[in-house]
Amino acid sequence: MTIIDARSSSSNGKAKERIPWNARDEGTGGSSGIVLSLDMVSTDYYAVAYTVPVQVGLSQQNLSLQVDTGSSDLWIASQSCSTAPCSATNGRLYDPSSSQPANVPFTITYLSGTVGGPIVWDQVQIGGYTISNQALAAATTVDNEPLSYNFDGILGLALPFNSKIQQDVPPSSSNTPNGATFSSNILSLTNAPSQAFFSLTLARPGSSQLPSLLGIGRHPSEIVPDPANIQYSSLISPSGALFWQTAVRAITVYVNGQARPIGLKSLSGAVYPTALLDSGVPLIITTSEIANGIYGALGISPGSDGNYYVPCTTPLNMTITLVGQPELPIHPLDLTSEPSGQSQSQYCIGLIQSDDKQLIATPDIGDMILGVPFMRNVYTVMAYQQPSDDGIFDTPINAGMSPTLGLLGLTNATQAMEEFIQVRVMNQPLEGSQSQQSAQSAHSGEKLSIGIKVLIGLAGFFVLCLILFALRCCVVRRQWRKRPPEAQVEEESEQKVELGAYQLTRRNSQSSIDDISGATLRELPFDPYMRKQKVSQYTVDSNRTRVEDPGSEFGVRRYKHDDITLALSDPWNPYAGWRDTIVGTCAGETPTSPYFPRDDSHNMEPGHQHTASELMSVPLLAHRHSDSQMSDPAEFGVGRFASMAGIGTAARGSIIDADIRHSHSRSDSSGRNPQADSPSGPTIPDSQEPTSLEPLDHTPSDADQTLIS
């Protein structure tokens, strides 16, 4: 089955793009019958035409005819037609040059529109069946019919007695051309289907659950797994069997789950109103009394133009009960339609409309025309014989006609309500296809919504950013690895120096807020100046050690001015340098760089100055007892308070003033401890060598208590 937009046409005469549905053709014709897939052609913003492909003439011209159960004649717009509807086919018109004229004019009037032209006989092929002399009208005038490239005429499947051509050209039993209808000719062929019936399944725009199918003497197995489930109704016609028409027993509207039966009254005064099934009408047409009852259950009255309008988010849940049939629910999406081009309109037009004038003028129609909105909800069987109990037609057609109407409900009321909410309330299309409104532009293909496109774009942008960031990290890391070790050390030192002249440190912590290790502290002084001078200032002047004020939560490291003498900072007194390092003291101007020029005036003994190789090869915190009898101040308890000062005191305890260390480091031959002369340095026995940097237990002095407090 195919959805085609027939309201606009191609200017170059080519066929419009078709969106294929899964073909469900069954059978090959002959006695077993055949099921043909139909095309659904959009003719208006709420109307569609279901067309079947046929081949006409000896040249087997491909044309498409609308399947119409409300009429009995076959007509095709011919090349002689010059009216506007014929021009809409873009040159795809019937060529009757090989046909045999009947020299009988043809004119037919529909509920809307008229068609006229000569009657001819020509060959017609459909689904493996060939009719050599089919009577048809080669229309030369077509008014108010929505023809298109894929809609060239009408194939009437109503009962033969309603045929205008048959009335003008009587049928005969001989092989000579006559006015027999298409259905009569199909069922009279030598290879005619053994079961004399036609069937229809009409798809809903926007839904892929049901296909559009035409059955000729065969049920589609997917729709009808068991023919015994089909219920049949007897036909009723005021003047004989002309239409597929039966009586209406009940119409019920459900509001908030409550059933509200509608009062029924026939125009003819019959007990029950009558209704005919017409696949060529896009509406349900009835009397104003029945229409007012249906919409009145929802509190809706007709508008000023006589039409009925329903809020688009309000479902019209309705069932129709025909004679011999169960209660047949109608999908609420089939009963209202949004205005053209207004997918989110507040009000929708009701597809149940009243036309008392037309119904009174043509009493054969009865009280209701159940058009496409109803027929989409049932599988329709138009049989020329009565079926057996198992639903099989085993009576030959030449035994006489006994038409009957069979119906099988296809709509689940619960699922229909869910789909209505999905489309009308949530503004989402039905599963697997376009919505009813998008069927008008179905040839343009599926498109993603703007919201989904935006989400996809944002996700792609973030993924791209992550990829670029990862690539950058890989490139930087690879460049870092390719650099020589000396350059890496130099850059690390420069990065650490860029921390500035002031840094915050934590109080009562074993490390600074930057968590700089002792090894890193030893590297800080060895800047480019060390590479030039070969001696660190911190190895020759402990006066430049930075500590913090223990009385504040955070101390600000400050570099002392070069004018301060060594006497202000006793290298063995951990408290000597505090007064010129806390914030707010008069320690002098803060230098802009943590590096100072070398000053050899502060107790530097040339004879005890280490060379650059010695300074670089021996870690300052790794002296062994064999190298020096002098221990690190941390071994005498100084390290106990080093954590309070952060980086400044850590540097002070690990990088010992070179003057003091080198002036006492080679005194083993004197036979005395070099710290014996120092009033603040306790003596350690030779037999006791510290094995780690952990501080020894001792009783804090008064100064210590002051610091702790």
ABEGO torsion letter per residue (X at the ends): XBBBBAABBBAAGBBBBBBBBBBABBEAEEAAEBBBBBBBBBABAABBBBBBBBBBEAAGBBBBBBBBAABABBBBBBAABABAAAAAAGGBBBBAAABBBAGBBBBBBBABEBBBEBBBBBBBBBGGBBBABBBBBBBABBBGBBBBAABAEBBBABBAAABAAAAABBBBABABBBABBAAAAAAABAABBABBBBBBBBBBBGBAABBBBBBBGBBBAAABABAAABBBBBBBBAAEBABBBBBBABBBBBBGGBBBBBBBBBAAGBABBBBBBBAABABBBBBAAAAAAAAAAAGBBBBAAGBBBBBAABBBBBBBBBBGBBBBBBBAAAABBBBBGBAABABBBBABBBBAAAAAABAAAEABBBBAAAAAABBBBBBABBBBAAGBBABBAAAEBBBBBBBBBABBAAAAAAAAAAAAAAGBBBBGBBBAAAAAAAAAEBBBBAAAAAAAAAAAAAAAAAAAAAAAAAAAAAAAAABBAAAAAAAAAAAAAAAEABBBBBBGBABBAAGBBAAAAAAAABBAAAAAAGBBAAAABAAABBBBBAABABBBBBBBBAABBAAABBAABAAAAAAAABBGBBAEBBBABABBBBBAABGBBAAABBBAAAAAABBAAABBAAABABBBAAAAGAAAAAAAAEAAAAAAAABBBAAAAAAAAAAAAAGBBAAAABAABBBBBAABBBABABBBBBBBBAAAAAAAX
